[in-house]
Amino acid sequence: SGDWSSDVCSSDLLTSLPFFMVVLDSLVVITALPRMEQDLHVGLSTVQWTVNAYGIAFAAGIISAAALGDRFGRRRVFVAGLALFTIASAACALAPDASSLIAARTLQGLGAAAVMPLSLTILTGAFPVERRGFIVGVSGGLAGLAVATGPLVGGALTQGIDWHWIFWANVPLGVVGVLLSARLLPESFGHGVRLDLPGVALISGGVVSLVWGLVRANELGWGSGETLGTLVAGAALVAAFFY
């Protein structure tokens, strides 16, 4: 029906754009790092944590956010994540120093962790079963486009205006997305099972440990105690989750 088509189009637009934004922001700062280094008066190893903090926070939150969405409402958690992502983007743009920027990027990564899985869940739920493979493929294409264009967009904004606009650009889109998503997206829930807090802690801790080890390996070396320790701890936590 026309109403069904309208609802599907609304869900498609309102979930695809935030999905694209959060993937783009995982890489958009890379080409701006030298300018950030100069403006914030810190070393490259410090500003690289603006990338690392986003990735680690995303890894820490993505499974928990999906579980919370199933229990408390996917639209509700999606909108909360998009709001956090938008507020954190403004905080990144206003950050007076590197520590504040890294902290804001951490919050941005947590917001992205809610947006990413729930956008796919909400979107696939809006389509009939025979169309879901197609929409998942489209989402994968958007993710690939965001990865490919992230450094280009970051470089263009940094060179043409200022690196702060990498983050300011998210704010109006995020505000509109929050308002429209809260009004137009359908609410849905997962299976009514108890939230497995120990399981969430195990898998989240394991993923964070693995990502931390991979991130630190480039700086400390693959044979360092910290790298090996966090990788082994991460593998043990993931194994304990499946056990």
Contacts in CASP RR format, 6 or more apart in sequence:
PFRMAT RR
TARGET T0000
AUTHOR 0000-0000-0000
METHOD contacts of the structure
MODEL  1
SGDWSSDVCSSDLLTSLPFFMVVLDSLVVITALPRMEQDLHVGLSTVQWT
VNAYGIAFAAGIISAAALGDRFGRRRVFVAGLALFTIASAACALAPDASS
LIAARTLQGLGAAAVMPLSLTILTGAFPVERRGFIVGVSGGLAGLAVATG
PLVGGALTQGIDWHWIFWANVPLGVVGVLLSARLLPESFGHGVRLDLPGV
ALISGGVVSLVWGLVRANELGWGSGETLGTLVAGAALVAAFFY
7 126 0 8 1.000
7 184 0 8 1.000
7 186 0 8 1.000
8 126 0 8 1.000
8 127 0 8 1.000
10 180 0 8 1.000
10 184 0 8 1.000
10 185 0 8 1.000
11 122 0 8 1.000
11 123 0 8 1.000
11 125 0 8 1.000
11 126 0 8 1.000
11 184 0 8 1.000
11 185 0 8 1.000
11 186 0 8 1.000
12 123 0 8 1.000
12 126 0 8 1.000
12 135 0 8 1.000
14 177 0 8 1.000
14 180 0 8 1.000
14 181 0 8 1.000
14 184 0 8 1.000
14 185 0 8 1.000
15 78 0 8 1.000
15 119 0 8 1.000
15 120 0 8 1.000
15 122 0 8 1.000
15 123 0 8 1.000
15 181 0 8 1.000
15 185 0 8 1.000
16 119 0 8 1.000
16 123 0 8 1.000
16 138 0 8 1.000
16 139 0 8 1.000
16 142 0 8 1.000
17 173 0 8 1.000
17 177 0 8 1.000
18 78 0 8 1.000
18 82 0 8 1.000
18 85 0 8 1.000
18 115 0 8 1.000
18 119 0 8 1.000
18 174 0 8 1.000
18 177 0 8 1.000
18 181 0 8 1.000
19 115 0 8 1.000
19 116 0 8 1.000
19 119 0 8 1.000
19 120 0 8 1.000
19 139 0 8 1.000
19 142 0 8 1.000
19 143 0 8 1.000
20 142 0 8 1.000
20 143 0 8 1.000
20 145 0 8 1.000
20 146 0 8 1.000
21 85 0 8 1.000
21 115 0 8 1.000
21 170 0 8 1.000
21 173 0 8 1.000
21 174 0 8 1.000
22 85 0 8 1.000
22 109 0 8 1.000
22 111 0 8 1.000
22 112 0 8 1.000
22 115 0 8 1.000
22 116 0 8 1.000
23 116 0 8 1.000
23 142 0 8 1.000
23 143 0 8 1.000
23 144 0 8 1.000
23 146 0 8 1.000
23 147 0 8 1.000
24 146 0 8 1.000
24 149 0 8 1.000
24 150 0 8 1.000
24 153 0 8 1.000
25 54 0 8 1.000
25 89 0 8 1.000
25 108 0 8 1.000
25 112 0 8 1.000
25 170 0 8 1.000
26 51 0 8 1.000
26 54 0 8 1.000
26 55 0 8 1.000
26 58 0 8 1.000
26 112 0 8 1.000
26 146 0 8 1.000
26 147 0 8 1.000
27 51 0 8 1.000
27 146 0 8 1.000
27 147 0 8 1.000
27 150 0 8 1.000
27 151 0 8 1.000
28 150 0 8 1.000
28 151 0 8 1.000
28 153 0 8 1.000
28 154 0 8 1.000
28 157 0 8 1.000
28 166 0 8 1.000
29 36 0 8 1.000
29 50 0 8 1.000
29 51 0 8 1.000
29 105 0 8 1.000
29 154 0 8 1.000
29 163 0 8 1.000
29 166 0 8 1.000
30 51 0 8 1.000
30 150 0 8 1.000
30 151 0 8 1.000
30 154 0 8 1.000
31 151 0 8 1.000
31 152 0 8 1.000
31 154 0 8 1.000
31 155 0 8 1.000
31 158 0 8 1.000
32 154 0 8 1.000
32 155 0 8 1.000
32 157 0 8 1.000
32 158 0 8 1.000
32 163 0 8 1.000
32 166 0 8 1.000
33 44 0 8 1.000
33 47 0 8 1.000
33 48 0 8 1.000
33 50 0 8 1.000
33 51 0 8 1.000
34 44 0 8 1.000
35 158 0 8 1.000
35 163 0 8 1.000
36 47 0 8 1.000
36 50 0 8 1.000
36 98 0 8 1.000
36 101 0 8 1.000
36 163 0 8 1.000
37 43 0 8 1.000
37 44 0 8 1.000
37 46 0 8 1.000
37 47 0 8 1.000
39 163 0 8 1.000
40 46 0 8 1.000
40 47 0 8 1.000
40 97 0 8 1.000
40 98 0 8 1.000
40 101 0 8 1.000
42 98 0 8 1.000
45 219 0 8 1.000
46 98 0 8 1.000
47 98 0 8 1.000
47 101 0 8 1.000
49 98 0 8 1.000
49 102 0 8 1.000
49 105 0 8 1.000
50 98 0 8 1.000
50 101 0 8 1.000
50 102 0 8 1.000
50 105 0 8 1.000
51 105 0 8 1.000
52 215 0 8 1.000
53 102 0 8 1.000
53 103 0 8 1.000
53 105 0 8 1.000
53 106 0 8 1.000
53 109 0 8 1.000
54 105 0 8 1.000
54 106 0 8 1.000
54 108 0 8 1.000
54 109 0 8 1.000
54 112 0 8 1.000
55 109 0 8 1.000
55 211 0 8 1.000
56 106 0 8 1.000
56 208 0 8 1.000
56 211 0 8 1.000
56 212 0 8 1.000
56 215 0 8 1.000
57 105 0 8 1.000
57 106 0 8 1.000
57 107 0 8 1.000
57 108 0 8 1.000
57 109 0 8 1.000
57 110 0 8 1.000
57 112 0 8 1.000
57 113 0 8 1.000
58 109 0 8 1.000
58 110 0 8 1.000
58 112 0 8 1.000
58 113 0 8 1.000
58 116 0 8 1.000
59 113 0 8 1.000
59 207 0 8 1.000
59 208 0 8 1.000
59 210 0 8 1.000
59 211 0 8 1.000
60 110 0 8 1.000
60 113 0 8 1.000
60 204 0 8 1.000
60 205 0 8 1.000
60 207 0 8 1.000
60 208 0 8 1.000
61 110 0 8 1.000
61 113 0 8 1.000
61 114 0 8 1.000
61 204 0 8 1.000
62 113 0 8 1.000
62 116 0 8 1.000
62 117 0 8 1.000
62 207 0 8 1.000
63 200 0 8 1.000
63 203 0 8 1.000
63 204 0 8 1.000
63 207 0 8 1.000
64 113 0 8 1.000
64 200 0 8 1.000
64 204 0 8 1.000
65 77 0 8 1.000
65 81 0 8 1.000
65 111 0 8 1.000
65 113 0 8 1.000
65 114 0 8 1.000
65 117 0 8 1.000
65 118 0 8 1.000
66 117 0 8 1.000
66 118 0 8 1.000
66 121 0 8 1.000
67 195 0 8 1.000
67 196 0 8 1.000
67 200 0 8 1.000
68 77 0 8 1.000
68 114 0 8 1.000
68 195 0 8 1.000
69 76 0 8 1.000
69 77 0 8 1.000
69 78 0 8 1.000
69 118 0 8 1.000
69 189 0 8 1.000
69 190 0 8 1.000
70 189 0 8 1.000
70 190 0 8 1.000
70 191 0 8 1.000
70 192 0 8 1.000
71 189 0 8 1.000
71 190 0 8 1.000
71 192 0 8 1.000
71 195 0 8 1.000
72 189 0 8 1.000
73 187 0 8 1.000
73 188 0 8 1.000
73 189 0 8 1.000
73 190 0 8 1.000
74 118 0 8 1.000
74 121 0 8 1.000
74 122 0 8 1.000
74 187 0 8 1.000
74 188 0 8 1.000
74 189 0 8 1.000
74 190 0 8 1.000
75 122 0 8 1.000
75 181 0 8 1.000
75 182 0 8 1.000
75 185 0 8 1.000
75 186 0 8 1.000
75 187 0 8 1.000
75 188 0 8 1.000
76 187 0 8 1.000
77 114 0 8 1.000
77 118 0 8 1.000
78 114 0 8 1.000
78 115 0 8 1.000
78 118 0 8 1.000
78 119 0 8 1.000
78 122 0 8 1.000
78 181 0 8 1.000
78 185 0 8 1.000
79 178 0 8 1.000
79 181 0 8 1.000
79 182 0 8 1.000
79 185 0 8 1.000
80 114 0 8 1.000
81 110 0 8 1.000
81 111 0 8 1.000
81 112 0 8 1.000
81 114 0 8 1.000
81 115 0 8 1.000
82 111 0 8 1.000
82 114 0 8 1.000
82 115 0 8 1.000
82 174 0 8 1.000
82 177 0 8 1.000
82 178 0 8 1.000
82 181 0 8 1.000
83 178 0 8 1.000
84 107 0 8 1.000
84 108 0 8 1.000
84 110 0 8 1.000
84 111 0 8 1.000
84 114 0 8 1.000
85 108 0 8 1.000
85 109 0 8 1.000
85 111 0 8 1.000
85 112 0 8 1.000
85 114 0 8 1.000
85 115 0 8 1.000
85 170 0 8 1.000
85 174 0 8 1.000
86 170 0 8 1.000
86 171 0 8 1.000
86 174 0 8 1.000
86 175 0 8 1.000
86 178 0 8 1.000
87 107 0 8 1.000
88 104 0 8 1.000
88 105 0 8 1.000
88 107 0 8 1.000
88 108 0 8 1.000
88 109 0 8 1.000
88 110 0 8 1.000
88 111 0 8 1.000
89 108 0 8 1.000
89 167 0 8 1.000
89 168 0 8 1.000
89 170 0 8 1.000
89 171 0 8 1.000
89 174 0 8 1.000
90 167 0 8 1.000
90 168 0 8 1.000
90 171 0 8 1.000
91 100 0 8 1.000
91 103 0 8 1.000
91 104 0 8 1.000
91 107 0 8 1.000
92 101 0 8 1.000
92 104 0 8 1.000
92 105 0 8 1.000
92 108 0 8 1.000
92 166 0 8 1.000
92 167 0 8 1.000
93 164 0 8 1.000
93 165 0 8 1.000
93 166 0 8 1.000
93 167 0 8 1.000
93 168 0 8 1.000
93 171 0 8 1.000
95 101 0 8 1.000
95 104 0 8 1.000
119 139 0 8 1.000
120 136 0 8 1.000
120 139 0 8 1.000
121 188 0 8 1.000
122 185 0 8 1.000
122 186 0 8 1.000
122 188 0 8 1.000
123 135 0 8 1.000
123 139 0 8 1.000
124 132 0 8 1.000
124 135 0 8 1.000
124 136 0 8 1.000
125 132 0 8 1.000
125 188 0 8 1.000
126 186 0 8 1.000
127 134 0 8 1.000
127 135 0 8 1.000
153 166 0 8 1.000
154 163 0 8 1.000
154 166 0 8 1.000
157 163 0 8 1.000
157 165 0 8 1.000
157 166 0 8 1.000
157 169 0 8 1.000
158 166 0 8 1.000
199 241 0 8 1.000
202 237 0 8 1.000
202 238 0 8 1.000
202 240 0 8 1.000
202 241 0 8 1.000
203 237 0 8 1.000
203 238 0 8 1.000
203 241 0 8 1.000
205 234 0 8 1.000
205 237 0 8 1.000
206 233 0 8 1.000
206 234 0 8 1.000
206 235 0 8 1.000
206 237 0 8 1.000
206 238 0 8 1.000
206 241 0 8 1.000
207 234 0 8 1.000
207 238 0 8 1.000
209 230 0 8 1.000
209 231 0 8 1.000
209 233 0 8 1.000
209 234 0 8 1.000
209 237 0 8 1.000
210 230 0 8 1.000
210 231 0 8 1.000
210 234 0 8 1.000
210 235 0 8 1.000
210 238 0 8 1.000
212 230 0 8 1.000
213 226 0 8 1.000
213 227 0 8 1.000
213 229 0 8 1.000
213 230 0 8 1.000
213 231 0 8 1.000
214 231 0 8 1.000
216 224 0 8 1.000
216 226 0 8 1.000
216 227 0 8 1.000
216 230 0 8 1.000
217 224 0 8 1.000
217 227 0 8 1.000
220 226 0 8 1.000
220 227 0 8 1.000
221 227 0 8 1.000
222 228 0 8 1.000
END
